[in-house]
Amino acid sequence: MKRILALVVIGLLISPLFGAQSSTDVTDTLSLQNDLRIIRAEIDAFKVMIADLIDLSQKKRAELAQLNSEIERAKNDLAQVKGELDAAVLAKANQSKSETFVITDFEIGAIEMADLYVPTVAKEEVFVLTAADIDYSSTVMVAAAVPTASEPSSIVLPALTAAPAVAASEPSSIVLPALTAAPAVYEVPIEKELPKTIFFDPDSTRLVDCYIPTIIEVANELVANPTLTVTIRGYSAPAKTVRGQIAVSKERAMSAANYILSEYGIDSERLIVEWVGASEKPAIVLEKKSDCLRAVEFIVGGK
């Protein structure tokens, strides 16, 4: 009996210790379970975030692929436009080579375009038939024709009795008998070559494409004849100030000179560049009585 009571007392004394330990374990278990739930929630959140990032990356890749495709299309379009432009430039160059002049309306004002470049007689000289032009080996001589409104007529001179004697120490002198008509006098038109001339757009110093062949002709002439020089003279239309006229005419002359220097390698000492503004007129403008002074003329001469 005593033993039983002792065991009961010992059990009562020890039970609080085991109860307290059991309560602590339960609390720790609950805390760990709560932490585990939090960690799992964070892991799920990270999974969602990673999924969103993967989706965004795929979208960015798709946008990048689309952008690369657009860039390729733009490159192809640019290559096509460049090809068309090169073909147009080549066609224009071939057309310019086959045409001597292409003149636009702004070049001549009220003067007819085609008439500006038709070669014309710049000066008329008079040729007079004199005694020295007559053959005295024959006793009968015929003078040159006298121009009439319809057809030239012939004049028969009187017969000579003998050819005039010529002394060895003196220059030849011939005394002619009186003619029945005056010696024929007729006019022979002599063409005067005008300097090659190019024209510019209003208020512009840029070379016009249709006049490039004219510059090429001048350059080829200089290449073929190393002793030749060329005077490149610039002109301008009347401006508000003389300084403005001079500046524009200078820029136009320099544009033409720089083209010859850069494209053909001509020695700069063979190019004489001048600019006169609107104080003078090109020869072709004076000849045709035109008002277009937006020009540069090339005067080719010996060294």
C-alpha positions in Angstrom: 0.0 0.0 0.0 2.8 2.3 0.9 4.5 1.6 -2.4 1.3 2.4 -4.3 1.0 5.7 -2.6 4.6 6.5 -3.2 4.2 5.9 -6.9 1.1 8.1 -7.0 2.9 10.9 -5.3 5.9 10.6 -7.6 3.6 10.5 -10.6 1.8 13.7 -9.4 5.2 15.4 -9.0 6.5 14.4 -12.4 3.4 15.0 -14.5 3.6 18.8 -14.6 7.1 18.5 -16.1 5.9 16.3 -19.0 2.8 18.5 -19.5 4.9 21.7 -19.9 7.3 20.0 -22.3 4.4 18.7 -24.4 2.8 22.2 -24.5 6.1 23.7 -25.8 6.5 21.1 -28.5 3.0 21.9 -29.8 3.7 25.6 -29.9 6.9 25.0 -31.8 5.2 22.7 -34.2 2.5 25.3 -34.9 5.1 28.0 -35.5 7.0 25.8 -37.9 3.9 25.0 -39.8 3.0 28.7 -40.1 6.5 29.5 -41.3 6.2 26.7 -43.8 2.9 28.1 -45.2 4.5 31.5 -45.5 7.5 30.1 -47.4 5.2 28.1 -49.7 3.2 31.3 -50.4 6.4 33.2 -51.2 7.5 30.3 -53.4 4.2 30.4 -55.2 4.5 34.2 -55.6 8.0 33.7 -57.1 6.7 31.1 -59.5 4.1 33.5 -60.7 6.7 36.3 -61.1 9.0 33.9 -63.0 6.1 32.9 -65.2 5.3 36.6 -65.9 9.0 37.3 -66.7 9.1 34.3 -69.1 5.9 35.6 -70.8 7.3 39.1 -71.0 10.6 37.8 -72.5 8.7 35.8 -75.1 6.7 39.0 -76.0 10.0 41.0 -76.2 11.5 38.3 -78.4 8.5 38.4 -80.7 8.7 42.3 -80.9 12.4 42.1 -81.6 11.8 39.5 -84.4 9.1 41.8 -85.9 11.4 44.8 -85.6 14.2 42.9 -87.4 11.7 41.9 -90.1 10.7 45.5 -90.6 14.4 46.5 -90.8 15.0 43.9 -93.5 12.0 45.1 -95.4 13.2 48.7 -95.1 16.7 47.7 -96.3 15.1 45.9 -99.3 12.9 49.0 -100.1 16.0 51.2 -99.8 18.0 49.0 -102.1 15.1 49.0 -104.6 14.8 52.8 -104.5 18.6 53.1 -104.9 18.5 50.9 -107.9 15.7 52.9 -109.5 17.6 56.1 -108.7 20.8 54.8 -110.3 18.8 53.7 -113.3 17.2 57.1 -113.6 20.6 58.9 -113.3 22.1 56.6 -115.9 19.2 57.2 -118.3 19.5 61.0 -117.7 23.3 60.8 -118.4 22.7 58.9 -121.6 20.0 61.4 -122.7 22.4 64.3 -121.9 25.1 62.7 -124.1 22.7 62.4 -127.0 21.5 66.0 -126.8 23.6 69.0 -127.5 21.4 71.5 -125.7 18.4 71.2 -123.4 17.1 74.7 -122.6 14.4 75.6 -120.2 12.0 78.6 -120.3 13.8 80.5 -117.6 16.9 80.9 -119.7 15.7 83.3 -122.3 12.7 85.2 -121.1 10.9 86.6 -124.1 13.6 85.3 -126.6 12.7 82.0 -128.4 14.6 79.1 -126.8 15.8 77.2 -129.9 17.0 80.4 -131.6 19.4 81.1 -128.7 21.8 78.3 -129.7 21.4 78.1 -133.5 24.8 78.9 -135.0 24.6 82.3 -136.7 26.9 84.7 -138.5 28.4 86.9 -135.9 30.0 89.2 -138.4 29.8 89.9 -142.1 32.9 90.7 -144.0 33.1 92.2 -147.5 35.3 90.5 -150.1 36.4 92.7 -153.0 37.6 91.3 -156.3 40.6 93.3 -157.4 43.1 93.2 -160.3 45.4 90.8 -158.5 42.6 88.2 -158.6 42.4 88.1 -162.4 44.2 85.6 -164.6 46.1 87.5 -167.3 47.4 84.4 -169.1 44.4 84.6 -171.4 43.6 87.4 -173.8 40.0 87.3 -172.7 39.1 87.6 -169.0 35.8 87.1 -167.2 35.1 89.0 -164.0 33.3 87.5 -161.0 29.6 87.5 -161.0 27.7 90.6 -159.9 25.0 89.5 -157.4 21.5 90.3 -158.5 18.0 89.7 -157.1 17.7 86.5 -159.2 20.9 84.9 -160.6 24.5 86.2 -161.0 25.5 87.5 -164.4 28.9 87.3 -166.1 30.8 90.3 -167.5 33.2 90.0 -170.5 36.2 92.2 -170.4 37.8 93.6 -173.7 40.6 91.7 -175.2 44.2 92.6 -174.2 46.8 93.2 -176.9 49.5 91.7 -174.8 50.4 90.8 -171.3 52.1 93.7 -169.4 55.9 93.5 -169.2 57.3 93.0 -165.7 60.7 94.4 -164.8 63.0 92.1 -162.9 64.1 94.8 -160.4 60.7 96.2 -159.7 57.5 94.6 -158.2 54.9 93.6 -160.7 52.5 96.3 -161.7 49.7 95.8 -164.2 47.6 98.5 -166.0 44.2 97.3 -166.9 42.1 98.7 -169.7 38.8 100.3 -168.7 36.2 97.7 -167.9 32.7 97.9 -169.3 31.4 97.4 -165.7 32.8 97.8 -162.3 34.5 94.8 -160.7 32.0 92.6 -158.8 31.7 93.2 -155.1 30.0 90.5 -153.1 29.7 89.7 -149.4 30.9 86.5 -147.9 29.4 85.6 -144.5 32.1 84.5 -142.1 30.9 82.5 -139.1 32.4 83.5 -135.7 32.5 80.7 -133.1 31.1 81.9 -129.9 32.5 80.7 -126.5 30.8 77.6 -125.0 28.3 78.8 -122.4 26.3 77.2 -119.6 23.4 78.7 -117.7 22.1 78.4 -114.1 18.8 78.4 -112.3 17.8 81.7 -110.7 19.7 82.6 -107.4 21.6 79.3 -107.8 25.3 78.4 -108.2 24.7 74.6 -108.7 25.6 73.1 -112.1 22.5 72.2 -114.1 22.6 68.5 -115.3 21.8 69.4 -118.9 24.9 71.6 -119.3 27.4 69.0 -117.9 28.1 67.8 -121.5 29.3 71.3 -122.4 31.8 71.3 -119.5 32.9 67.8 -120.6 33.6 69.1 -124.1 35.8 71.9 -122.7 37.7 69.4 -120.4 38.3 66.9 -123.2 39.7 69.7 -125.3 42.1 70.6 -122.5 43.1 67.0 -122.1 43.8 66.6 -125.8 45.8 69.8 -126.0 48.1 70.2 -123.0 49.2 73.7 -124.0 45.7 75.1 -124.0 44.3 77.2 -121.2 40.7 78.2 -120.6 39.2 81.4 -119.1 36.1 80.6 -117.0 34.1 83.8 -116.6 31.1 83.9 -114.3 28.1 86.3 -114.7 25.0 87.0 -112.7 21.7 88.7 -113.1 21.2 92.2 -111.6 20.8 91.9 -107.8 20.1 94.3 -104.9 23.8 95.0 -104.4 26.9 94.8 -106.5 28.6 92.7 -103.9 25.8 90.1 -104.2 26.2 90.1 -108.0 30.0 89.6 -107.7 29.6 86.8 -105.1 27.1 84.8 -107.2 29.1 85.1 -110.4 32.3 84.0 -108.5 30.5 81.0 -107.1 29.2 80.0 -110.5 32.6 80.3 -112.1 34.2 78.3 -109.3 31.6 75.5 -109.6 32.5 75.0 -113.2 36.3 75.2 -112.5 36.1 72.7 -109.6 34.2 70.2 -111.7 37.0 70.2 -114.3 39.7 70.0 -111.6 38.0 67.2 -109.7 36.8 65.1 -112.6 39.7 65.5 -115.1 42.7 66.5 -113.0 43.6 69.5 -115.1 46.4 71.6 -113.7 44.9 74.6 -111.9 47.4 76.9 -113.6 45.6 76.2 -116.9 42.3 77.5 -115.6 41.8 81.3 -115.4 38.8 82.0 -113.3 37.1 85.4 -113.6 33.8 86.9 -112.4 32.2 90.1 -113.4 28.8 90.1 -111.8 26.2 91.9 -114.0 28.6 94.5 -115.3 29.2 92.6 -118.5 27.2 90.1 -120.7 28.3 86.8 -122.2 29.1 86.8 -125.9 26.1 84.6 -126.8 23.7 86.9 -124.9 25.0 89.9 -126.7 24.7 88.1 -130.0 21.2 87.0 -129.4 20.1 90.1 -127.5 18.9 88.0 -124.6 18.4 89.1 -121.0 19.7 85.9 -119.4 22.9 86.7 -117.4 22.9 83.7 -115.1 25.8 82.1 -117.1 29.4 80.9 -117.2 31.3 81.0 -120.5 34.5 79.1 -121.4 37.1 80.9 -123.6 39.7 78.4 -124.7 43.0 79.8 -125.9 46.8 79.0 -126.2 49.2 79.2 -123.4 
